[in-house]
Each structure stands twice: as structure tokens, then as C-alpha cells.
Amino acid sequence: MSEPPQEPPPYTIYRTRPRLFGRDRELGSPLDELRGDGRPPGPRRPLPRFTPGRVLKVVLLAIGAWLLLSFVLFLLSAQLEQDKVSDEAEAQLTGGGYPLVSANTILVLGSDARPKNSKEPGAGGPSRSDSIMLMRVGGGHSAKLSILRDTVVPIPGHGLDKINAAYAYGGAALSIKTIKEWLGIDINHVVEINFERFPDLIDSMGGIKYTGGCVVSKINGGSRNGGYTLRLRKGTHHINGKQALALARTRHNLCNAREDDRTRAARQQKIFSAMKSRLTSPGAFIRLPWISWNAPKTLRSDMSGPTLAGLFGGLAIGGTPPTRVMKPSGAVTTASGGAGLTVSETEKRREVQRFLKG
């Protein structure tokens, strides 16, 4: 008689939990040593470590993102300001190549316009160009030529008058035409400095360091009369936007009555040099998005964002050449009875040749 089939002995199935950090089966674990099956323990996956290479990669990515943000803000701000240059002014310009690689002549105008809502005398009225400078940038060129505001030149449609009056008569358009015909050169781009926004740019940089002599000036009658009073002792000072603007506009220095427009032009160049030094300092990198947003707002130009970026790039590559000043050869009385300066044809031709070759 055959025995009935025996049932298989009961057994229990145990399932292990998922291994920590998703460790693969072929990778070893502490249990491998306890199995006793003679298999050698598998290799263990090392935990992530902060190696110098990984840290450098994160830092470079952060720097790249910060620079990209700053560049986008610069392009956006510049595009918003581009349309503020008149069609008449753009019609007077001669097209040029990209300023980073091709030589371009840029006319920089700084007007003495007072904000309409300010208490300064002359607010909202016609303005004259406080500063007139030509820049030669790109293609290995780097030159600056300043023209004194009291220089008497032929202004089309208005006869002989001070060169800064062209801006009052016909804005940037007439200023471009006047300078083109007087010097016999083409002008590719124009930049108008908006002094109303200039302090915002300086403040976005965290201020600048200025070194110079004693300056005491009362801009438009001083603070008691709705203007601004500036007082700086001889030496180095960290100045804010309002102080920098007043310093750039100072024509009559109570500390030194012998100063003239040539002194003021030199002082303005010191301010621009201080701004450039500030932009290349480590502290400027932290403030770069704010600087990028405010820089185009300080300027009114025919240039688009990429072209304006090429201009700044060309200025950075070209270094900081000394600014030459068109030296006057004599004095003359204008038709309105004001005192003006004359520049000889020899001086004019010599400075134009140096400028174009620079």
C-alpha cells in the first residue's frame, strides 16, 4: 500500500527593504560579509564629495548667469532709450561698422538742460551743450577730442556763434551738422548725456573716487536759490551721484577764479576715468545688473543695445587715451555781445588728423 503524498514543509518568504540611496545589487553592502557564502564583498559607491573641480564649476555657472542677467538688462534698457533720438539727428549721421571692430566717430553731447520740475533757474527752457567731445573707437583706434563750448564757429542758418548754441537752436541734429561741416569729418553715432539720470548711474556704482584740487561752486545759484552747492577740499574723495554731476557742471570755481572751460573739460575727463576704474573693480561685479540697467538710461543714442555694447567693448579694449582739447588761438565778440574763442585753421587741421589716426 502506497503512502499518501506528503505536503511540502511550510516556509516563509522574507523580502528585504529597498537599499539606501538606490544601491545596485552588484554593489556590496555590510550584509555581504555576514552571508558566509564565500563571496567577497562588492565595492561600495563613495558618497558625493565637494571636490575643487565641482566647486569651480558651480562658481563659473553662477558668474555666467550673473553676467547674462546683466547683459539682458543692458540690452532691454538700451532698446527703450534708442527711440528718444530725433529722426533729424539720425539723418545727419553716416552709417559705420560695428564699433568693436570698425573705426567709428561718436559725438558725445552733454547739455545743461534743467529738469522741468526743478527749482533751478532756466528749468524747462532751451539748453546749450555744456560739453562737446568726439571719440574715435574700434578697429584699433582710440582717441578723444574735446571742443570748448565757447568756440565760435559757423552754425548753418544762424551765422557765427558759440558752438554750444547749435544745440539750443536745433538740438542734436544741428550740433551734428555744425561739427561735421566745421571739421570736415563724418560722424557715425551720437550720444547725448542725460544729466538728469547721471546721478543714478553713479549711485548704482556705489559712488566713485575723485582726486583733484579744491572746488567750491554754486550750480545755478547754489542750494539757497534752488540749485546745488558743492564743496570739496583738495585731495581724494568718495563722491555720490549729485556731487559728481555738480563737479562735471562746475564752470566757476570759487576756490580758483583762474579756471576756465579747459579746466572743466579736464575735470570731466577725471570723472569719466574714475567711472571706468570703478567699473573694472571687484565691487562693480556685485552691482553689475543695476549698473547695466542705469547706464543706457543716462544716455540718449541712435545706437541699439548690441551696438552700444560694442561701443563699450571698444572703449574697454582701447584703453584710456588722453583727451586732446582744441586749443583757442584768440578771442572774439559774438553778434549777441558775448565773448567767444577762435581756433585757427592750422590748429583745427592738426587736431583732426591726430584724431582720425588715433
Residue, then its C-alpha position, 0 to 999 in steps of 0.5 A: m500500500s502506497e503512502p499518501p503524498q506528503e505536503p511540502p514543509p511550510y516556509t516563509i518568504y522574507r523580502t528585504r527593504p529597498r537599499l539606501f540611496g538606490r544601491d545596485r545589487e552588484l554593489g556590496s553592502p555590510l550584509d555581504e560579509l555576514r552571508g558566509d557564502g564565500r563571496p567577497p564583498g562588492p565595492r561600495r559607491p563613495l558618497p558625493r564629495f565637494t571636490p575643487g573641480r565641482v566647486l569651480k564649476v558651480v562658481l563659473l555657472a553662477i558668474g555666467a548667469w550673473l553676467l547674462l542677467s546683466f547683459v539682458l538688462f543692458l540690452l532691454s534698457a538700451q532698446l527703450e532709450q534708442d527711440k528718444v533720438s530725433d529722426e533729424a539727428e539720425a539723418q545727419l549721421t553716416g552709417g559705420g561698422y560695428p564699433l568693436v571692430s570698425a573705426n567709428t566717430i561718436l559725438v558725445l553731447g552733454s547739455d545743461a538742460r534743467p529738469k522741468n520740475s526743478k527749482e533751478p533757474g532756466a528749468g524747462g527752457p532751451s539748453r546749450s551743450d555744456s560739453i562737446m567731445l568726439m571719440r574715435v573707437g574700434g578697429g584699433h583706434s582710440a582717441k578723444l577730442s574735446i571742443l570748448r563750448d565757447t568756440v565760435v564757429p559757423i552754425p548753418g542758418h544762424g551765422l557765427d556763434k558759440i558752438n554750444a548754441a547749435y544745440a539750443y537752436g536745433g538740438a542734436a541734429l544741428s550740433i551734428k551738422t555744425i561739427k561735421e561741416w566745421l571739421g570736415i569729418d563724418i560722424n557715425h553715432v551720437v550720444e547725448i548725456n542725460f544729466e538728469r539720470f547721471p546721478d543714478l548711474i553713479d549711485s548704482m556704482g556705489g559712488i566713485k573716487y575723485t582726486g583733484g584740487c579744491v572746488v567750491s561752486k554754486i550750480n545755478g545759484g547754489s542750494r539757497n536759490g534752488g540749485y546745488t552747492l558743492r564743496l570739496r577740499k583738495g585731495t581724494h574723495h568718495i563722491n555720490g551721484k549729485q556731487a559728481l554731476a555738480l563737479a562735471r557742471t562746475r564752470h566757476n570755481l570759487c576756490n580758483a577764479r583762474e579756471d576756465d572751460r579747459t579746466r572743466a573739460a579736464r575735470q570731466q575727463k577725471i570723472f569719466s576715468a574714475m567711472k571706468s576704474r570703478l567699473t573694472s573693480p571687484g565691487a562693480f561685479i556685485r552691482l553689475p545688473w543695476i549698473s547695466w540697467n542705469a547706464p543706457k538710461t543716462l544716455r540718449s543714442d541712435m545706437s541699439g543695445p548690441t551696438l552700444a555694447g560694442l561701443f563699450g567693448g571698444l572703449a574697454i579694449g582701447g584703453t584710456p587715451p588722453t583727451r586732446v582739447m582744441k586749443p583757442s588761438g584768440a578771442v572774439t565778440t559774438a553778434s549777441g555781445g558775448a565773448g567767444l574763442t577762435v581756433s585757427e585753421t592750422e590748429k583745427r587741421r592738426e587736431v583732426q588728423r591726430f584724431l582720425k589716426g588715433 
